[in-house]
Amino acid sequence: MALINLVVNAVHAMRERGGTLTVSTRLVGGDVEISVSDEGSGIPDEMRASLFDPFVTSKPEGEGTGLGLSTVLMVVERHGGRVEFDTTPGRGTVFRITLPAAPA
């Protein structure tokens, strides 16, 4: 559910200009990091502090509920993980989900 929401948001962020969507994984210590990166419009400064709050959206009325990122955060935190992001307006965004790796 978390990855679906991040990918859908990335696709929407790139619908005007296009760009590349990249999903990657890596092992970092005892954690798995999943990154979803886009070359979209980026996240405006004024939205960053409330980005994971329910019903916060930059989409036009009728196109989004504002529940995608709050769902991402809820799902990831319930699995003992965290969500971080880096963004540059006009250049894109990278969301990183970090989860504890399962024991070998």
PDB file as gemmi writes it, atoms N, CA and C in Angstrom:
CRYST1    1.000    1.000    1.000  90.00  90.00  90.00 P 1                      
ATOM      1  N   MET A   1       0.828  -1.186   0.000  1.00  0.00           N  
ATOM      2  CA  MET A   1       0.000   0.000   0.000  1.00  0.00           C  
ATOM      3  C   MET A   1       0.877   1.255   0.000  1.00  0.00           C  
ATOM      4  N   ALA A   2       1.931   1.254   0.811  1.00  0.00           N  
ATOM      5  CA  ALA A   2       2.812   2.426   0.888  1.00  0.00           C  
ATOM      6  C   ALA A   2       3.489   2.687  -0.454  1.00  0.00           C  
ATOM      7  N   LEU A   3       4.008   1.643  -1.073  1.00  0.00           N  
ATOM      8  CA  LEU A   3       4.693   1.821  -2.360  1.00  0.00           C  
ATOM      9  C   LEU A   3       3.725   2.261  -3.458  1.00  0.00           C  
ATOM     10  N   ILE A   4       2.537   1.698  -3.458  1.00  0.00           N  
ATOM     11  CA  ILE A   4       1.544   2.101  -4.464  1.00  0.00           C  
ATOM     12  C   ILE A   4       1.251   3.594  -4.345  1.00  0.00           C  
ATOM     13  N   ASN A   5       1.034   4.077  -3.125  1.00  0.00           N  
ATOM     14  CA  ASN A   5       0.748   5.498  -2.930  1.00  0.00           C  
ATOM     15  C   ASN A   5       1.909   6.376  -3.375  1.00  0.00           C  
ATOM     16  N   LEU A   6       3.141   5.977  -3.064  1.00  0.00           N  
ATOM     17  CA  LEU A   6       4.296   6.784  -3.478  1.00  0.00           C  
ATOM     18  C   LEU A   6       4.459   6.804  -4.989  1.00  0.00           C  
ATOM     19  N   VAL A   7       4.248   5.672  -5.629  1.00  0.00           N  
ATOM     20  CA  VAL A   7       4.383   5.606  -7.088  1.00  0.00           C  
ATOM     21  C   VAL A   7       3.286   6.430  -7.763  1.00  0.00           C  
ATOM     22  N   VAL A   8       2.062   6.328  -7.289  1.00  0.00           N  
ATOM     23  CA  VAL A   8       0.965   7.118  -7.869  1.00  0.00           C  
ATOM     24  C   VAL A   8       1.261   8.607  -7.723  1.00  0.00           C  
ATOM     25  N   ASN A   9       1.716   9.036  -6.554  1.00  0.00           N  
ATOM     26  CA  ASN A   9       2.053  10.447  -6.359  1.00  0.00           C  
ATOM     27  C   ASN A   9       3.174  10.883  -7.298  1.00  0.00           C  
ATOM     28  N   ALA A  10       4.171  10.034  -7.483  1.00  0.00           N  
ATOM     29  CA  ALA A  10       5.288  10.367  -8.368  1.00  0.00           C  
ATOM     30  C   ALA A  10       4.810  10.522  -9.808  1.00  0.00           C  
ATOM     31  N   VAL A  11       3.957   9.627 -10.253  1.00  0.00           N  
ATOM     32  CA  VAL A  11       3.417   9.709 -11.611  1.00  0.00           C  
ATOM     33  C   VAL A  11       2.627  11.007 -11.785  1.00  0.00           C  
ATOM     34  N   HIS A  12       1.811  11.337 -10.800  1.00  0.00           N  
ATOM     35  CA  HIS A  12       1.038  12.586 -10.874  1.00  0.00           C  
ATOM     36  C   HIS A  12       1.952  13.811 -10.885  1.00  0.00           C  
ATOM     37  N   ALA A  13       3.036  13.766 -10.131  1.00  0.00           N  
ATOM     38  CA  ALA A  13       3.962  14.904 -10.078  1.00  0.00           C  
ATOM     39  C   ALA A  13       4.660  15.136 -11.421  1.00  0.00           C  
ATOM     40  N   MET A  14       4.731  14.082 -12.247  1.00  0.00           N  
ATOM     41  CA  MET A  14       5.439  14.194 -13.528  1.00  0.00           C  
ATOM     42  C   MET A  14       4.509  14.301 -14.727  1.00  0.00           C  
ATOM     43  N   ARG A  15       3.208  14.404 -14.500  1.00  0.00           N  
ATOM     44  CA  ARG A  15       2.291  14.338 -15.645  1.00  0.00           C  
ATOM     45  C   ARG A  15       2.417  15.509 -16.605  1.00  0.00           C  
ATOM     46  N   GLU A  16       2.854  16.669 -16.148  1.00  0.00           N  
ATOM     47  CA  GLU A  16       2.979  17.819 -17.057  1.00  0.00           C  
ATOM     48  C   GLU A  16       4.258  17.769 -17.880  1.00  0.00           C  
ATOM     49  N   ARG A  17       5.393  17.445 -17.249  1.00  0.00           N  
ATOM     50  CA  ARG A  17       6.686  17.508 -17.932  1.00  0.00           C  
ATOM     51  C   ARG A  17       7.271  16.157 -18.283  1.00  0.00           C  
ATOM     52  N   GLY A  18       6.693  15.101 -17.731  1.00  0.00           N  
ATOM     53  CA  GLY A  18       7.292  13.781 -17.908  1.00  0.00           C  
ATOM     54  C   GLY A  18       8.479  13.636 -16.980  1.00  0.00           C  
ATOM     55  N   GLY A  19       9.267  12.612 -17.197  1.00  0.00           N  
ATOM     56  CA  GLY A  19      10.437  12.379 -16.364  1.00  0.00           C  
ATOM     57  C   GLY A  19      10.604  10.908 -16.063  1.00  0.00           C  
ATOM     58  N   THR A  20      11.540  10.616 -15.206  1.00  0.00           N  
ATOM     59  CA  THR A  20      11.865   9.246 -14.851  1.00  0.00           C  
ATOM     60  C   THR A  20      11.413   8.957 -13.432  1.00  0.00           C  
ATOM     61  N   LEU A  21      10.788   7.812 -13.259  1.00  0.00           N  
ATOM     62  CA  LEU A  21      10.409   7.299 -11.955  1.00  0.00           C  
ATOM     63  C   LEU A  21      11.340   6.140 -11.648  1.00  0.00           C  
ATOM     64  N   THR A  22      11.974   6.177 -10.496  1.00  0.00           N  
ATOM     65  CA  THR A  22      12.917   5.123 -10.124  1.00  0.00           C  
ATOM     66  C   THR A  22      12.532   4.568  -8.761  1.00  0.00           C  
ATOM     67  N   VAL A  23      12.433   3.249  -8.670  1.00  0.00           N  
ATOM     68  CA  VAL A  23      12.222   2.567  -7.399  1.00  0.00           C  
ATOM     69  C   VAL A  23      13.446   1.698  -7.180  1.00  0.00           C  
ATOM     70  N   SER A  24      14.088   1.869  -6.027  1.00  0.00           N  
ATOM     71  CA  SER A  24      15.300   1.098  -5.749  1.00  0.00           C  
ATOM     72  C   SER A  24      15.300   0.644  -4.301  1.00  0.00           C  
ATOM     73  N   THR A  25      16.096  -0.374  -4.030  1.00  0.00           N  
ATOM     74  CA  THR A  25      16.243  -0.884  -2.669  1.00  0.00           C  
ATOM     75  C   THR A  25      17.712  -1.069  -2.363  1.00  0.00           C  
ATOM     76  N   ARG A  26      18.019  -1.035  -1.058  1.00  0.00           N  
ATOM     77  CA  ARG A  26      19.376  -1.340  -0.625  1.00  0.00           C  
ATOM     78  C   ARG A  26      19.327  -1.727   0.838  1.00  0.00           C  
ATOM     79  N   LEU A  27      20.337  -2.469   1.266  1.00  0.00           N  
ATOM     80  CA  LEU A  27      20.487  -2.858   2.652  1.00  0.00           C  
ATOM     81  C   LEU A  27      21.393  -1.851   3.331  1.00  0.00           C  
ATOM     82  N   VAL A  28      20.929  -1.273   4.433  1.00  0.00           N  
ATOM     83  CA  VAL A  28      21.700  -0.278   5.178  1.00  0.00           C  
ATOM     84  C   VAL A  28      21.769  -0.778   6.617  1.00  0.00           C  
ATOM     85  N   GLY A  29      22.921  -1.351   6.989  1.00  0.00           N  
ATOM     86  CA  GLY A  29      23.022  -1.950   8.320  1.00  0.00           C  
ATOM     87  C   GLY A  29      22.002  -3.064   8.444  1.00  0.00           C  
ATOM     88  N   GLY A  30      21.157  -3.000   9.462  1.00  0.00           N  
ATOM     89  CA  GLY A  30      20.116  -3.999   9.644  1.00  0.00           C  
ATOM     90  C   GLY A  30      18.779  -3.577   9.088  1.00  0.00           C  
ATOM     91  N   ASP A  31      18.769  -2.589   8.210  1.00  0.00           N  
ATOM     92  CA  ASP A  31      17.520  -2.071   7.641  1.00  0.00           C  
ATOM     93  C   ASP A  31      17.500  -2.210   6.126  1.00  0.00           C  
ATOM     94  N   VAL A  32      16.303  -2.253   5.594  1.00  0.00           N  
ATOM     95  CA  VAL A  32      16.085  -2.206   4.148  1.00  0.00           C  
ATOM     96  C   VAL A  32      15.563  -0.815   3.821  1.00  0.00           C  
ATOM     97  N   GLU A  33      16.182  -0.160   2.847  1.00  0.00           N  
ATOM     98  CA  GLU A  33      15.736   1.156   2.402  1.00  0.00           C  
ATOM     99  C   GLU A  33      15.139   1.024   1.014  1.00  0.00           C  
ATOM    100  N   ILE A  34      13.925   1.516   0.864  1.00  0.00           N  
ATOM    101  CA  ILE A  34      13.234   1.541  -0.421  1.00  0.00           C  
ATOM    102  C   ILE A  34      13.086   2.999  -0.816  1.00  0.00           C  
ATOM    103  N   SER A  35      13.586   3.355  -1.987  1.00  0.00           N  
ATOM    104  CA  SER A  35      13.503   4.744  -2.458  1.00  0.00           C  
ATOM    105  C   SER A  35      12.598   4.828  -3.669  1.00  0.00           C  
ATOM    106  N   VAL A  36      11.751   5.848  -3.664  1.00  0.00           N  
ATOM    107  CA  VAL A  36      10.908   6.162  -4.819  1.00  0.00           C  
ATOM    108  C   VAL A  36      11.257   7.590  -5.214  1.00  0.00           C  
ATOM    109  N   SER A  37      11.809   7.721  -6.415  1.00  0.00           N  
ATOM    110  CA  SER A  37      12.341   9.002  -6.874  1.00  0.00           C  
ATOM    111  C   SER A  37      11.635   9.420  -8.162  1.00  0.00           C  
ATOM    112  N   ASP A  38      11.331  10.710  -8.265  1.00  0.00           N  
ATOM    113  CA  ASP A  38      10.708  11.212  -9.491  1.00  0.00           C  
ATOM    114  C   ASP A  38      11.385  12.505  -9.923  1.00  0.00           C  
ATOM    115  N   GLU A  39      11.142  12.887 -11.162  1.00  0.00           N  
ATOM    116  CA  GLU A  39      11.659  14.134 -11.721  1.00  0.00           C  
ATOM    117  C   GLU A  39      10.508  15.111 -11.932  1.00  0.00           C  
ATOM    118  N   GLY A  40       9.591  15.124 -10.981  1.00  0.00           N  
ATOM    119  CA  GLY A  40       8.397  15.950 -11.093  1.00  0.00           C  
ATOM    120  C   GLY A  40       8.588  17.352 -10.570  1.00  0.00           C  
ATOM    121  N   SER A  41       7.485  17.929 -10.150  1.00  0.00           N  
ATOM    122  CA  SER A  41       7.452  19.333  -9.762  1.00  0.00           C  
ATOM    123  C   SER A  41       8.029  19.619  -8.384  1.00  0.00           C  
ATOM    124  N   GLY A  42       8.294  18.595  -7.589  1.00  0.00           N  
ATOM    125  CA  GLY A  42       8.797  18.816  -6.239  1.00  0.00           C  
ATOM    126  C   GLY A  42       7.677  19.227  -5.306  1.00  0.00           C  
ATOM    127  N   ILE A  43       8.007  19.359  -4.036  1.00  0.00           N  
ATOM    128  CA  ILE A  43       7.017  19.702  -3.012  1.00  0.00           C  
ATOM    129  C   ILE A  43       7.255  21.140  -2.580  1.00  0.00           C  
ATOM    130  N   PRO A  44       6.228  21.984  -2.662  1.00  0.00           N  
ATOM    131  CA  PRO A  44       6.402  23.384  -2.263  1.00  0.00           C  
ATOM    132  C   PRO A  44       6.798  23.501  -0.784  1.00  0.00           C  
ATOM    133  N   ASP A  45       7.593  24.501  -0.479  1.00  0.00           N  
ATOM    134  CA  ASP A  45       8.066  24.722   0.890  1.00  0.00           C  
ATOM    135  C   ASP A  45       6.920  24.773   1.895  1.00  0.00           C  
ATOM    136  N   GLU A  46       5.837  25.440   1.545  1.00  0.00           N  
ATOM    137  CA  GLU A  46       4.742  25.626   2.494  1.00  0.00           C  
ATOM    138  C   GLU A  46       3.994  24.337   2.827  1.00  0.00           C  
ATOM    139  N   MET A  47       4.212  23.265   2.068  1.00  0.00           N  
ATOM    140  CA  MET A  47       3.535  21.991   2.326  1.00  0.00           C  
ATOM    141  C   MET A  47       4.375  21.016   3.142  1.00  0.00           C  
ATOM    142  N   ARG A  48       5.647  21.256   3.263  1.00  0.00           N  
ATOM    143  CA  ARG A  48       6.551  20.260   3.847  1.00  0.00           C  
ATOM    144  C   ARG A  48       6.215  19.894   5.293  1.00  0.00           C  
ATOM    145  N   ALA A  49       5.880  20.871   6.125  1.00  0.00           N  
ATOM    146  CA  ALA A  49       5.625  20.597   7.542  1.00  0.00           C  
ATOM    147  C   ALA A  49       4.365  19.761   7.759  1.00  0.00           C  
ATOM    148  N   SER A  50       3.393  19.874   6.870  1.00  0.00           N  
ATOM    149  CA  SER A  50       2.122  19.158   7.043  1.00  0.00           C  
ATOM    150  C   SER A  50       1.931  18.047   6.012  1.00  0.00           C  
ATOM    151  N   LEU A  51       2.977  17.668   5.336  1.00  0.00           N  
ATOM    152  CA  LEU A  51       2.895  16.744   4.214  1.00  0.00           C  
ATOM    153  C   LEU A  51       2.233  15.413   4.555  1.00  0.00           C  
ATOM    154  N   PHE A  52       2.478  14.891   5.754  1.00  0.00           N  
ATOM    155  CA  PHE A  52       1.951  13.579   6.131  1.00  0.00           C  
ATOM    156  C   PHE A  52       0.629  13.678   6.886  1.00  0.00           C  
ATOM    157  N   ASP A  53       0.095  14.885   7.047  1.00  0.00           N  
ATOM    158  CA  ASP A  53      -1.193  15.057   7.713  1.00  0.00           C  
ATOM    159  C   ASP A  53      -2.318  14.593   6.789  1.00  0.00           C  
ATOM    160  N   PRO A  54      -3.372  13.979   7.368  1.00  0.00           N  
ATOM    161  CA  PRO A  54      -4.507  13.574   6.530  1.00  0.00           C  
ATOM    162  C   PRO A  54      -5.155  14.778   5.842  1.00  0.00           C  
ATOM    163  N   PHE A  55      -5.600  14.561   4.626  1.00  0.00           N  
ATOM    164  CA  PHE A  55      -6.345  15.518   3.803  1.00  0.00           C  
ATOM    165  C   PHE A  55      -5.491  16.678   3.286  1.00  0.00           C  
ATOM    166  N   VAL A  56      -4.173  16.561   3.354  1.00  0.00           N  
ATOM    167  CA  VAL A  56      -3.289  17.564   2.770  1.00  0.00           C  
ATOM    168  C   VAL A  56      -2.966  17.110   1.346  1.00  0.00           C  
ATOM    169  N   THR A  57      -3.264  17.951   0.370  1.00  0.00           N  
ATOM    170  CA  THR A  57      -2.998  17.602  -1.027  1.00  0.00           C  
ATOM    171  C   THR A  57      -2.686  18.860  -1.823  1.00  0.00           C  
ATOM    172  N   SER A  58      -1.887  18.676  -2.848  1.00  0.00           N  
ATOM    173  CA  SER A  58      -1.604  19.778  -3.772  1.00  0.00           C  
ATOM    174  C   SER A  58      -2.396  19.599  -5.067  1.00  0.00           C  
ATOM    175  N   LYS A  59      -3.146  18.518  -5.141  1.00  0.00           N  
ATOM    176  CA  LYS A  59      -3.913  18.228  -6.349  1.00  0.00           C  
ATOM    177  C   LYS A  59      -5.185  19.072  -6.389  1.00  0.00           C  
ATOM    178  N   PRO A  60      -5.684  19.339  -7.593  1.00  0.00           N  
ATOM    179  CA  PRO A  60      -6.944  20.087  -7.721  1.00  0.00           C  
ATOM    180  C   PRO A  60      -8.103  19.327  -7.066  1.00  0.00           C  
ATOM    181  N   GLU A  61      -9.117  20.061  -6.657  1.00  0.00           N  
ATOM    182  CA  GLU A  61     -10.286  19.450  -6.038  1.00  0.00           C  
ATOM    183  C   GLU A  61     -10.853  18.355  -6.932  1.00  0.00           C  
ATOM    184  N   GLY A  62     -11.165  17.229  -6.341  1.00  0.00           N  
ATOM    185  CA  GLY A  62     -11.721  16.104  -7.081  1.00  0.00           C  
ATOM    186  C   GLY A  62     -10.679  15.147  -7.626  1.00  0.00           C  
ATOM    187  N   GLU A  63      -9.392  15.488  -7.523  1.00  0.00           N  
ATOM    188  CA  GLU A  63      -8.346  14.618  -8.063  1.00  0.00           C  
ATOM    189  C   GLU A  63      -7.550  13.893  -6.993  1.00  0.00           C  
ATOM    190  N   GLY A  64      -7.690  14.280  -5.757  1.00  0.00           N  
ATOM    191  CA  GLY A  64      -6.952  13.610  -4.702  1.00  0.00           C  
ATOM    192  C   GLY A  64      -7.638  13.800  -3.366  1.00  0.00           C  
ATOM    193  N   THR A  65      -7.451  12.814  -2.487  1.00  0.00           N  
ATOM    194  CA  THR A  65      -8.094  12.888  -1.175  1.00  0.00           C  
ATOM    195  C   THR A  65      -7.170  13.455  -0.111  1.00  0.00           C  
ATOM    196  N   GLY A  66      -5.871  13.443  -0.369  1.00  0.00           N  
ATOM    197  CA  GLY A  66      -4.931  13.875   0.650  1.00  0.00           C  
ATOM    198  C   GLY A  66      -4.668  12.812   1.688  1.00  0.00           C  
ATOM    199  N   LEU A  67      -4.968  11.564   1.358  1.00  0.00           N  
ATOM    200  CA  LEU A  67      -4.749  10.472   2.305  1.00  0.00           C  
ATOM    201  C   LEU A  67      -3.566   9.584   1.936  1.00  0.00           C  
ATOM    202  N   GLY A  68      -2.993   9.781   0.768  1.00  0.00           N  
ATOM    203  CA  GLY A  68      -1.908   8.911   0.314  1.00  0.00           C  
ATOM    204  C   GLY A  68      -0.701   8.913   1.227  1.00  0.00           C  
ATOM    205  N   LEU A  69      -0.145  10.082   1.519  1.00  0.00           N  
ATOM    206  CA  LEU A  69       1.070  10.135   2.330  1.00  0.00           C  
ATOM    207  C   LEU A  69       0.809   9.842   3.801  1.00  0.00           C  
ATOM    208  N   SER A  70      -0.375  10.186   4.302  1.00  0.00           N  
ATOM    209  CA  SER A  70      -0.677   9.815   5.687  1.00  0.00           C  
ATOM    210  C   SER A  70      -0.806   8.297   5.798  1.00  0.00           C  
ATOM    211  N   THR A  71      -1.318   7.645   4.758  1.00  0.00           N  
ATOM    212  CA  THR A  71      -1.390   6.185   4.726  1.00  0.00           C  
ATOM    213  C   THR A  71       0.004   5.585   4.662  1.00  0.00           C  
ATOM    214  N   VAL A  72       0.864   6.156   3.830  1.00  0.00           N  
ATOM    215  CA  VAL A  72       2.255   5.683   3.742  1.00  0.00           C  
ATOM    216  C   VAL A  72       2.890   5.709   5.127  1.00  0.00           C  
ATOM    217  N   LEU A  73       2.786   6.830   5.806  1.00  0.00           N  
ATOM    218  CA  LEU A  73       3.402   6.971   7.122  1.00  0.00           C  
ATOM    219  C   LEU A  73       2.825   5.974   8.113  1.00  0.00           C  
ATOM    220  N   MET A  74       1.523   5.819   8.147  1.00  0.00           N  
ATOM    221  CA  MET A  74       0.877   4.896   9.076  1.00  0.00           C  
ATOM    222  C   MET A  74       1.341   3.461   8.843  1.00  0.00           C  
ATOM    223  N   VAL A  75       1.343   3.015   7.603  1.00  0.00           N  
ATOM    224  CA  VAL A  75       1.732   1.640   7.276  1.00  0.00           C  
ATOM    225  C   VAL A  75       3.194   1.397   7.653  1.00  0.00           C  
ATOM    226  N   VAL A  76       4.052   2.316   7.276  1.00  0.00           N  
ATOM    227  CA  VAL A  76       5.488   2.142   7.539  1.00  0.00           C  
ATOM    228  C   VAL A  76       5.770   2.149   9.046  1.00  0.00           C  
ATOM    229  N   GLU A  77       5.188   3.084   9.777  1.00  0.00           N  
ATOM    230  CA  GLU A  77       5.427   3.140  11.218  1.00  0.00           C  
ATOM    231  C   GLU A  77       4.888   1.907  11.932  1.00  0.00           C  
ATOM    232  N   ARG A  78       3.791   1.361  11.475  1.00  0.00           N  
ATOM    233  CA  ARG A  78       3.241   0.133  12.083  1.00  0.00           C  
ATOM    234  C   ARG A  78       4.151  -1.068  11.862  1.00  0.00           C  
ATOM    235  N   HIS A  79       5.031  -0.970  10.888  1.00  0.00           N  
ATOM    236  CA  HIS A  79       6.005  -2.039  10.652  1.00  0.00           C  
ATOM    237  C   HIS A  79       7.381  -1.695  11.226  1.00  0.00           C  
ATOM    238  N   GLY A  80       7.427  -0.699  12.090  1.00  0.00           N  
ATOM    239  CA  GLY A  80       8.677  -0.344  12.760  1.00  0.00           C  
ATOM    240  C   GLY A  80       9.630   0.467  11.920  1.00  0.00           C  
ATOM    241  N   GLY A  81       9.124   1.121  10.893  1.00  0.00           N  
ATOM    242  CA  GLY A  81       9.981   1.874   9.984  1.00  0.00           C  
ATOM    243  C   GLY A  81       9.773   3.374  10.080  1.00  0.00           C  
ATOM    244  N   ARG A  82      10.398   4.052   9.151  1.00  0.00           N  
ATOM    245  CA  ARG A  82      10.274   5.507   9.075  1.00  0.00           C  
ATOM    246  C   ARG A  82      10.244   5.944   7.601  1.00  0.00           C  
ATOM    247  N   VAL A  83       9.745   7.155   7.384  1.00  0.00           N  
ATOM    248  CA  VAL A  83       9.662   7.731   6.043  1.00  0.00           C  
ATOM    249  C   VAL A  83      10.359   9.077   6.068  1.00  0.00           C  
ATOM    250  N   GLU A  84      11.222   9.305   5.091  1.00  0.00           N  
ATOM    251  CA  GLU A  84      11.908  10.594   4.931  1.00  0.00           C  
ATOM    252  C   GLU A  84      11.799  11.008   3.478  1.00  0.00           C  
ATOM    253  N   PHE A  85      12.011  12.286   3.216  1.00  0.00           N  
ATOM    254  CA  PHE A  85      11.989  12.738   1.822  1.00  0.00           C  
ATOM    255  C   PHE A  85      12.947  13.906   1.638  1.00  0.00           C  
ATOM    256  N   ASP A  86      13.417  14.041   0.419  1.00  0.00           N  
ATOM    257  CA  ASP A  86      14.184  15.191  -0.044  1.00  0.00           C  
ATOM    258  C   ASP A  86      13.487  15.680  -1.304  1.00  0.00           C  
ATOM    259  N   THR A  87      13.374  16.990  -1.438  1.00  0.00           N  
ATOM    260  CA  THR A  87      12.690  17.529  -2.603  1.00  0.00           C  
ATOM    261  C   THR A  87      13.336  18.831  -3.031  1.00  0.00           C  
ATOM    262  N   THR A  88      13.280  19.063  -4.325  1.00  0.00           N  
ATOM    263  CA  THR A  88      13.722  20.333  -4.890  1.00  0.00           C  
ATOM    264  C   THR A  88      12.621  20.797  -5.831  1.00  0.00           C  
ATOM    265  N   PRO A  89      11.937  21.896  -5.485  1.00  0.00           N  
ATOM    266  CA  PRO A  89      10.873  22.369  -6.366  1.00  0.00           C  
ATOM    267  C   PRO A  89      11.359  22.522  -7.815  1.00  0.00           C  
ATOM    268  N   GLY A  90      10.581  21.966  -8.726  1.00  0.00           N  
ATOM    269  CA  GLY A  90      10.923  22.022 -10.142  1.00  0.00           C  
ATOM    270  C   GLY A  90      11.894  20.946 -10.593  1.00  0.00           C  
ATOM    271  N   ARG A  91      12.421  20.148  -9.658  1.00  0.00           N  
ATOM    272  CA  ARG A  91      13.416  19.136 -10.039  1.00  0.00           C  
ATOM    273  C   ARG A  91      13.047  17.724  -9.608  1.00  0.00           C  
ATOM    274  N   GLY A  92      12.188  17.589  -8.584  1.00  0.00           N  
ATOM    275  CA  GLY A  92      11.765  16.251  -8.197  1.00  0.00           C  
ATOM    276  C   GLY A  92      11.860  15.980  -6.709  1.00  0.00           C  
ATOM    277  N   THR A  93      11.484  14.747  -6.360  1.00  0.00           N  
ATOM    278  CA  THR A  93      11.404  14.330  -4.970  1.00  0.00           C  
ATOM    279  C   THR A  93      11.867  12.894  -4.838  1.00  0.00           C  
ATOM    280  N   VAL A  94      12.482  12.596  -3.707  1.00  0.00           N  
ATOM    281  CA  VAL A  94      12.847  11.221  -3.347  1.00  0.00           C  
ATOM    282  C   VAL A  94      12.234  10.930  -1.989  1.00  0.00           C  
ATOM    283  N   PHE A  95      11.413   9.887  -1.918  1.00  0.00           N  
ATOM    284  CA  PHE A  95      10.914   9.374  -0.647  1.00  0.00           C  
ATOM    285  C   PHE A  95      11.695   8.119  -0.316  1.00  0.00           C  
ATOM    286  N   ARG A  96      12.115   8.010   0.946  1.00  0.00           N  
ATOM    287  CA  ARG A  96      12.835   6.827   1.418  1.00  0.00           C  
ATOM    288  C   ARG A  96      12.054   6.185   2.556  1.00  0.00           C  
ATOM    289  N   ILE A  97      11.720   4.926   2.376  1.00  0.00           N  
ATOM    290  CA  ILE A  97      11.102   4.111   3.431  1.00  0.00           C  
ATOM    291  C   ILE A  97      12.211   3.234   3.989  1.00  0.00           C  
ATOM    292  N   THR A  98      12.385   3.259   5.298  1.00  0.00           N  
ATOM    293  CA  THR A  98      13.372   2.413   5.945  1.00  0.00           C  
ATOM    294  C   THR A  98      12.637   1.482   6.886  1.00  0.00           C  
ATOM    295  N   LEU A  99      12.870   0.178   6.715  1.00  0.00           N  
ATOM    296  CA  LEU A  99      12.215  -0.855   7.524  1.00  0.00           C  
ATOM    297  C   LEU A  99      13.262  -1.804   8.078  1.00  0.00           C  
ATOM    298  N   PRO A 100      13.001  -2.373   9.252  1.00  0.00           N  
ATOM    299  CA  PRO A 100      13.924  -3.375   9.774  1.00  0.00           C  
ATOM    300  C   PRO A 100      13.959  -4.589   8.837  1.00  0.00           C  
ATOM    301  N   ALA A 101      15.148  -5.071   8.555  1.00  0.00           N  
ATOM    302  CA  ALA A 101      15.300  -6.255   7.700  1.00  0.00           C  
ATOM    303  C   ALA A 101      14.904  -7.494   8.503  1.00  0.00           C  
ATOM    304  N   ALA A 102      14.316  -8.461   7.824  1.00  0.00           N  
ATOM    305  CA  ALA A 102      13.969  -9.721   8.474  1.00  0.00           C  
ATOM    306  C   ALA A 102      15.244 -10.496   8.777  1.00  0.00           C  
ATOM    307  N   PRO A 103      15.278 -11.208   9.883  1.00  0.00           N  
ATOM    308  CA  PRO A 103      16.479 -12.004  10.189  1.00  0.00           C  
ATOM    309  C   PRO A 103      16.726 -13.069   9.111  1.00  0.00           C  
ATOM    310  N   ALA A 104      17.987 -13.318   8.868  1.00  0.00           N  
ATOM    311  CA  ALA A 104      18.353 -14.303   7.824  1.00  0.00           C  
ATOM    312  C   ALA A 104      18.008 -15.717   8.269  1.00  0.00           C  
TER     313      ALA A 104                                                      
END                                                                             
